[in-house]
Amino acid sequence: MAHGSGYETEDSSANGCEDDSSGSLAWNHMWLFCEVLFLLITTLFTNMVNKEQVKVNTHRARDEYQE
């Protein structure tokens, strides 16, 4: 428990180290967030396109059926 006496100084220096690592960590989180956002947007866009395509196909099939 020798480290217990110098815990506060170690903690403050650890915070200093954390600031450096959290900077890159925040960048990693931001990169991950951007990636997830990009995937979400592309997924939603693909779903919208597919729904529109289904509508078009449904209307086309309905028109062919009525003729």
Jmol script that loads the backbone (N, CA, C; Angstrom):
load data "model"
ATOM      1  N   MET A   1       0.831  -1.204   0.000  1.00  0.00           N
ATOM      2  CA  MET A   1       0.000   0.000   0.000  1.00  0.00           C
ATOM      3  C   MET A   1       0.862   1.250   0.000  1.00  0.00           C
ATOM      4  N   ALA A   2       2.085   1.164  -0.489  1.00  0.00           N
ATOM      5  CA  ALA A   2       2.952   2.337  -0.527  1.00  0.00           C
ATOM      6  C   ALA A   2       2.397   3.355  -1.517  1.00  0.00           C
ATOM      7  N   HIS A   3       1.677   2.857  -2.517  1.00  0.00           N
ATOM      8  CA  HIS A   3       1.122   3.763  -3.516  1.00  0.00           C
ATOM      9  C   HIS A   3      -0.033   4.569  -2.946  1.00  0.00           C
ATOM     10  N   GLY A   4      -0.640   4.093  -1.862  1.00  0.00           N
ATOM     11  CA  GLY A   4      -1.795   4.766  -1.274  1.00  0.00           C
ATOM     12  C   GLY A   4      -1.456   6.174  -0.825  1.00  0.00           C
ATOM     13  N   SER A   5      -0.236   6.401  -0.315  1.00  0.00           N
ATOM     14  CA  SER A   5       0.125   7.720   0.189  1.00  0.00           C
ATOM     15  C   SER A   5       0.234   8.725  -0.959  1.00  0.00           C
ATOM     16  N   GLY A   6       0.721   8.286  -2.089  1.00  0.00           N
ATOM     17  CA  GLY A   6       0.883   9.197  -3.222  1.00  0.00           C
ATOM     18  C   GLY A   6      -0.227   9.050  -4.240  1.00  0.00           C
ATOM     19  N   TYR A   7      -1.384   8.606  -3.755  1.00  0.00           N
ATOM     20  CA  TYR A   7      -2.490   8.316  -4.679  1.00  0.00           C
ATOM     21  C   TYR A   7      -2.956   9.568  -5.411  1.00  0.00           C
ATOM     22  N   GLU A   8      -3.051  10.699  -4.668  1.00  0.00           N
ATOM     23  CA  GLU A   8      -3.580  11.920  -5.281  1.00  0.00           C
ATOM     24  C   GLU A   8      -2.674  12.397  -6.412  1.00  0.00           C
ATOM     25  N   THR A   9      -1.363  12.388  -6.176  1.00  0.00           N
ATOM     26  CA  THR A   9      -0.450  12.846  -7.226  1.00  0.00           C
ATOM     27  C   THR A   9      -0.476  11.870  -8.393  1.00  0.00           C
ATOM     28  N   GLU A  10      -0.542  10.577  -8.070  1.00  0.00           N
ATOM     29  CA  GLU A  10      -0.623   9.589  -9.151  1.00  0.00           C
ATOM     30  C   GLU A  10      -1.917   9.776  -9.941  1.00  0.00           C
ATOM     31  N   ASP A  11      -2.983  10.084  -9.209  1.00  0.00           N
ATOM     32  CA  ASP A  11      -4.280  10.250  -9.863  1.00  0.00           C
ATOM     33  C   ASP A  11      -4.249  11.458 -10.795  1.00  0.00           C
ATOM     34  N   SER A  12      -3.641  12.558 -10.326  1.00  0.00           N
ATOM     35  CA  SER A  12      -3.590  13.751 -11.171  1.00  0.00           C
ATOM     36  C   SER A  12      -2.708  13.500 -12.394  1.00  0.00           C
ATOM     37  N   SER A  13      -1.606  12.790 -12.193  1.00  0.00           N
ATOM     38  CA  SER A  13      -0.748  12.490 -13.339  1.00  0.00           C
ATOM     39  C   SER A  13      -1.447  11.492 -14.258  1.00  0.00           C
ATOM     40  N   ALA A  14      -2.217  10.578 -13.655  1.00  0.00           N
ATOM     41  CA  ALA A  14      -2.971   9.618 -14.470  1.00  0.00           C
ATOM     42  C   ALA A  14      -4.016  10.366 -15.296  1.00  0.00           C
ATOM     43  N   ASN A  15      -4.605  11.397 -14.686  1.00  0.00           N
ATOM     44  CA  ASN A  15      -5.573  12.205 -15.433  1.00  0.00           C
ATOM     45  C   ASN A  15      -4.890  12.902 -16.599  1.00  0.00           C
ATOM     46  N   GLY A  16      -3.653  13.347 -16.361  1.00  0.00           N
ATOM     47  CA  GLY A  16      -2.904  13.971 -17.443  1.00  0.00           C
ATOM     48  C   GLY A  16      -2.690  12.991 -18.581  1.00  0.00           C
ATOM     49  N   CYS A  17      -2.367  11.761 -18.231  1.00  0.00           N
ATOM     50  CA  CYS A  17      -2.192  10.732 -19.257  1.00  0.00           C
ATOM     51  C   CYS A  17      -3.522  10.432 -19.925  1.00  0.00           C
ATOM     52  N   GLU A  18      -4.581  10.424 -19.124  1.00  0.00           N
ATOM     53  CA  GLU A  18      -5.913  10.140 -19.667  1.00  0.00           C
ATOM     54  C   GLU A  18      -6.319  11.206 -20.678  1.00  0.00           C
ATOM     55  N   ASP A  19      -5.920  12.449 -20.403  1.00  0.00           N
ATOM     56  CA  ASP A  19      -6.267  13.517 -21.339  1.00  0.00           C
ATOM     57  C   ASP A  19      -5.677  13.220 -22.716  1.00  0.00           C
ATOM     58  N   ASP A  20      -4.421  12.771 -22.730  1.00  0.00           N
ATOM     59  CA  ASP A  20      -3.788  12.438 -24.007  1.00  0.00           C
ATOM     60  C   ASP A  20      -4.501  11.268 -24.672  1.00  0.00           C
ATOM     61  N   SER A  21      -4.748  10.214 -23.884  1.00  0.00           N
ATOM     62  CA  SER A  21      -5.367   9.025 -24.466  1.00  0.00           C
ATOM     63  C   SER A  21      -6.826   9.298 -24.800  1.00  0.00           C
ATOM     64  N   SER A  22      -7.494  10.128 -23.982  1.00  0.00           N
ATOM     65  CA  SER A  22      -8.903  10.404 -24.241  1.00  0.00           C
ATOM     66  C   SER A  22      -9.044  11.260 -25.499  1.00  0.00           C
ATOM     67  N   GLY A  23      -7.999  12.022 -25.820  1.00  0.00           N
ATOM     68  CA  GLY A  23      -8.037  12.779 -27.069  1.00  0.00           C
ATOM     69  C   GLY A  23      -8.128  11.840 -28.253  1.00  0.00           C
ATOM     70  N   SER A  24      -7.254  10.837 -28.277  1.00  0.00           N
ATOM     71  CA  SER A  24      -7.307   9.861 -29.363  1.00  0.00           C
ATOM     72  C   SER A  24      -8.540   8.986 -29.219  1.00  0.00           C
ATOM     73  N   LEU A  25      -8.947   8.736 -27.964  1.00  0.00           N
ATOM     74  CA  LEU A  25     -10.137   7.927 -27.715  1.00  0.00           C
ATOM     75  C   LEU A  25     -11.370   8.663 -28.235  1.00  0.00           C
ATOM     76  N   ALA A  26     -11.434   9.970 -27.972  1.00  0.00           N
ATOM     77  CA  ALA A  26     -12.558  10.765 -28.465  1.00  0.00           C
ATOM     78  C   ALA A  26     -12.559  10.753 -29.992  1.00  0.00           C
ATOM     79  N   TRP A  27     -11.381  10.828 -30.580  1.00  0.00           N
ATOM     80  CA  TRP A  27     -11.279  10.773 -32.045  1.00  0.00           C
ATOM     81  C   TRP A  27     -11.774   9.428 -32.550  1.00  0.00           C
ATOM     82  N   ASN A  28     -11.384   8.339 -31.838  1.00  0.00           N
ATOM     83  CA  ASN A  28     -11.855   7.006 -32.221  1.00  0.00           C
ATOM     84  C   ASN A  28     -13.366   6.913 -32.092  1.00  0.00           C
ATOM     85  N   HIS A  29     -13.899   7.482 -31.006  1.00  0.00           N
ATOM     86  CA  HIS A  29     -15.353   7.462 -30.819  1.00  0.00           C
ATOM     87  C   HIS A  29     -16.037   8.249 -31.925  1.00  0.00           C
ATOM     88  N   MET A  30     -15.453   9.390 -32.285  1.00  0.00           N
ATOM     89  CA  MET A  30     -16.042  10.219 -33.335  1.00  0.00           C
ATOM     90  C   MET A  30     -15.992   9.472 -34.667  1.00  0.00           C
ATOM     91  N   TRP A  31     -14.886   8.825 -34.933  1.00  0.00           N
ATOM     92  CA  TRP A  31     -14.735   8.049 -36.176  1.00  0.00           C
ATOM     93  C   TRP A  31     -15.767   6.937 -36.208  1.00  0.00           C
ATOM     94  N   LEU A  32     -15.917   6.240 -35.069  1.00  0.00           N
ATOM     95  CA  LEU A  32     -16.895   5.155 -34.966  1.00  0.00           C
ATOM     96  C   LEU A  32     -18.301   5.706 -35.153  1.00  0.00           C
ATOM     97  N   PHE A  33     -18.567   6.852 -34.515  1.00  0.00           N
ATOM     98  CA  PHE A  33     -19.881   7.480 -34.624  1.00  0.00           C
ATOM     99  C   PHE A  33     -20.179   7.845 -36.074  1.00  0.00           C
ATOM    100  N   CYS A  34     -19.196   8.406 -36.763  1.00  0.00           N
ATOM    101  CA  CYS A  34     -19.371   8.768 -38.176  1.00  0.00           C
ATOM    102  C   CYS A  34     -19.624   7.522 -39.021  1.00  0.00           C
ATOM    103  N   GLU A  35     -18.889   6.456 -38.723  1.00  0.00           N
ATOM    104  CA  GLU A  35     -19.077   5.207 -39.469  1.00  0.00           C
ATOM    105  C   GLU A  35     -20.481   4.661 -39.264  1.00  0.00           C
ATOM    106  N   VAL A  36     -20.925   4.646 -38.004  1.00  0.00           N
ATOM    107  CA  VAL A  36     -22.265   4.133 -37.686  1.00  0.00           C
ATOM    108  C   VAL A  36     -23.323   5.011 -38.342  1.00  0.00           C
ATOM    109  N   LEU A  37     -23.107   6.328 -38.279  1.00  0.00           N
ATOM    110  CA  LEU A  37     -24.055   7.256 -38.891  1.00  0.00           C
ATOM    111  C   LEU A  37     -24.120   7.022 -40.396  1.00  0.00           C
ATOM    112  N   PHE A  38     -22.966   6.833 -41.015  1.00  0.00           N
ATOM    113  CA  PHE A  38     -22.909   6.583 -42.456  1.00  0.00           C
ATOM    114  C   PHE A  38     -23.652   5.297 -42.802  1.00  0.00           C
ATOM    115  N   LEU A  39     -23.413   4.245 -42.005  1.00  0.00           N
ATOM    116  CA  LEU A  39     -24.094   2.968 -42.243  1.00  0.00           C
ATOM    117  C   LEU A  39     -25.597   3.124 -42.063  1.00  0.00           C
ATOM    118  N   LEU A  40     -25.993   3.880 -41.035  1.00  0.00           N
ATOM    119  CA  LEU A  40     -27.415   4.090 -40.774  1.00  0.00           C
ATOM    120  C   LEU A  40     -28.065   4.822 -41.938  1.00  0.00           C
ATOM    121  N   ILE A  41     -27.405   5.868 -42.426  1.00  0.00           N
ATOM    122  CA  ILE A  41     -27.948   6.646 -43.543  1.00  0.00           C
ATOM    123  C   ILE A  41     -28.046   5.782 -44.790  1.00  0.00           C
ATOM    124  N   THR A  42     -27.000   5.028 -45.081  1.00  0.00           N
ATOM    125  CA  THR A  42     -27.039   4.186 -46.285  1.00  0.00           C
ATOM    126  C   THR A  42     -28.105   3.109 -46.156  1.00  0.00           C
ATOM    127  N   THR A  43     -28.275   2.568 -44.941  1.00  0.00           N
ATOM    128  CA  THR A  43     -29.306   1.548 -44.728  1.00  0.00           C
ATOM    129  C   THR A  43     -30.689   2.143 -44.934  1.00  0.00           C
ATOM    130  N   LEU A  44     -30.917   3.311 -44.337  1.00  0.00           N
ATOM    131  CA  LEU A  44     -32.222   3.964 -44.488  1.00  0.00           C
ATOM    132  C   LEU A  44     -32.475   4.312 -45.946  1.00  0.00           C
ATOM    133  N   PHE A  45     -31.454   4.823 -46.615  1.00  0.00           N
ATOM    134  CA  PHE A  45     -31.587   5.188 -48.025  1.00  0.00           C
ATOM    135  C   PHE A  45     -31.912   3.953 -48.862  1.00  0.00           C
ATOM    136  N   THR A  46     -31.218   2.854 -48.578  1.00  0.00           N
ATOM    137  CA  THR A  46     -31.468   1.605 -49.311  1.00  0.00           C
ATOM    138  C   THR A  46     -32.890   1.121 -49.069  1.00  0.00           C
ATOM    139  N   ASN A  47     -33.338   1.208 -47.806  1.00  0.00           N
ATOM    140  CA  ASN A  47     -34.706   0.799 -47.491  1.00  0.00           C
ATOM    141  C   ASN A  47     -35.714   1.661 -48.237  1.00  0.00           C
ATOM    142  N   MET A  48     -35.474   2.971 -48.277  1.00  0.00           N
ATOM    143  CA  MET A  48     -36.381   3.873 -48.990  1.00  0.00           C
ATOM    144  C   MET A  48     -36.417   3.519 -50.469  1.00  0.00           C
ATOM    145  N   VAL A  49     -35.256   3.291 -51.051  1.00  0.00           N
ATOM    146  CA  VAL A  49     -35.179   2.949 -52.475  1.00  0.00           C
ATOM    147  C   VAL A  49     -35.909   1.637 -52.725  1.00  0.00           C
ATOM    148  N   ASN A  50     -35.708   0.661 -51.841  1.00  0.00           N
ATOM    149  CA  ASN A  50     -36.380  -0.627 -52.000  1.00  0.00           C
ATOM    150  C   ASN A  50     -37.887  -0.470 -51.898  1.00  0.00           C
ATOM    151  N   LYS A  51     -38.356   0.348 -50.949  1.00  0.00           N
ATOM    152  CA  LYS A  51     -39.795   0.565 -50.802  1.00  0.00           C
ATOM    153  C   LYS A  51     -40.356   1.224 -52.052  1.00  0.00           C
ATOM    154  N   GLU A  52     -39.631   2.229 -52.566  1.00  0.00           N
ATOM    155  CA  GLU A  52     -40.079   2.894 -53.795  1.00  0.00           C
ATOM    156  C   GLU A  52     -40.117   1.899 -54.942  1.00  0.00           C
ATOM    157  N   GLN A  53     -39.117   1.042 -55.005  1.00  0.00           N
ATOM    158  CA  GLN A  53     -39.053   0.044 -56.069  1.00  0.00           C
ATOM    159  C   GLN A  53     -40.230  -0.914 -55.955  1.00  0.00           C
ATOM    160  N   VAL A  54     -40.562  -1.295 -54.725  1.00  0.00           N
ATOM    161  CA  VAL A  54     -41.710  -2.182 -54.506  1.00  0.00           C
ATOM    162  C   VAL A  54     -42.985  -1.481 -54.948  1.00  0.00           C
ATOM    163  N   LYS A  55     -43.113  -0.188 -54.618  1.00  0.00           N
ATOM    164  CA  LYS A  55     -44.296   0.572 -55.045  1.00  0.00           C
ATOM    165  C   LYS A  55     -44.383   0.581 -56.563  1.00  0.00           C
ATOM    166  N   VAL A  56     -43.265   0.876 -57.214  1.00  0.00           N
ATOM    167  CA  VAL A  56     -43.236   0.935 -58.678  1.00  0.00           C
ATOM    168  C   VAL A  56     -43.619  -0.420 -59.252  1.00  0.00           C
ATOM    169  N   ASN A  57     -43.035  -1.480 -58.711  1.00  0.00           N
ATOM    170  CA  ASN A  57     -43.346  -2.824 -59.201  1.00  0.00           C
ATOM    171  C   ASN A  57     -44.803  -3.169 -58.952  1.00  0.00           C
ATOM    172  N   THR A  58     -45.334  -2.762 -57.800  1.00  0.00           N
ATOM    173  CA  THR A  58     -46.734  -3.047 -57.480  1.00  0.00           C
ATOM    174  C   THR A  58     -47.649  -2.320 -58.449  1.00  0.00           C
ATOM    175  N   HIS A  59     -47.363  -1.042 -58.698  1.00  0.00           N
ATOM    176  CA  HIS A  59     -48.183  -0.273 -59.640  1.00  0.00           C
ATOM    177  C   HIS A  59     -48.076  -0.859 -61.041  1.00  0.00           C
ATOM    178  N   ARG A  60     -46.870  -1.239 -61.410  1.00  0.00           N
ATOM    179  CA  ARG A  60     -46.655  -1.796 -62.742  1.00  0.00           C
ATOM    180  C   ARG A  60     -47.443  -3.103 -62.886  1.00  0.00           C
ATOM    181  N   ALA A  61     -47.363  -3.951 -61.861  1.00  0.00           N
ATOM    182  CA  ALA A  61     -48.091  -5.226 -61.895  1.00  0.00           C
ATOM    183  C   ALA A  61     -49.590  -4.967 -61.915  1.00  0.00           C
ATOM    184  N   ARG A  62     -50.038  -3.970 -61.165  1.00  0.00           N
ATOM    185  CA  ARG A  62     -51.459  -3.643 -61.121  1.00  0.00           C
ATOM    186  C   ARG A  62     -51.918  -3.139 -62.488  1.00  0.00           C
ATOM    187  N   ASP A  63     -51.101  -2.296 -63.120  1.00  0.00           N
ATOM    188  CA  ASP A  63     -51.450  -1.770 -64.449  1.00  0.00           C
ATOM    189  C   ASP A  63     -51.515  -2.903 -65.466  1.00  0.00           C
ATOM    190  N   GLU A  64     -50.539  -3.801 -65.405  1.00  0.00           N
ATOM    191  CA  GLU A  64     -50.538  -4.929 -66.344  1.00  0.00           C
ATOM    192  C   GLU A  64     -51.751  -5.819 -66.112  1.00  0.00           C
ATOM    193  N   TYR A  65     -52.147  -5.964 -64.855  1.00  0.00           N
ATOM    194  CA  TYR A  65     -53.289  -6.825 -64.527  1.00  0.00           C
ATOM    195  C   TYR A  65     -54.585  -6.204 -65.055  1.00  0.00           C
ATOM    196  N   GLN A  66     -54.676  -4.866 -64.969  1.00  0.00           N
ATOM    197  CA  GLN A  66     -55.898  -4.183 -65.420  1.00  0.00           C
ATOM    198  C   GLN A  66     -56.000  -4.177 -66.937  1.00  0.00           C
ATOM    199  N   GLU A  67     -54.886  -4.207 -67.626  1.00  0.00           N
ATOM    200  CA  GLU A  67     -54.922  -4.234 -69.088  1.00  0.00           C
ATOM    201  C   GLU A  67     -55.323  -5.603 -69.544  1.00  0.00           C
TER     202      GLU A  67
END
end "model"
wireframe off; spacefill off
backbone 0.3
color backbone group
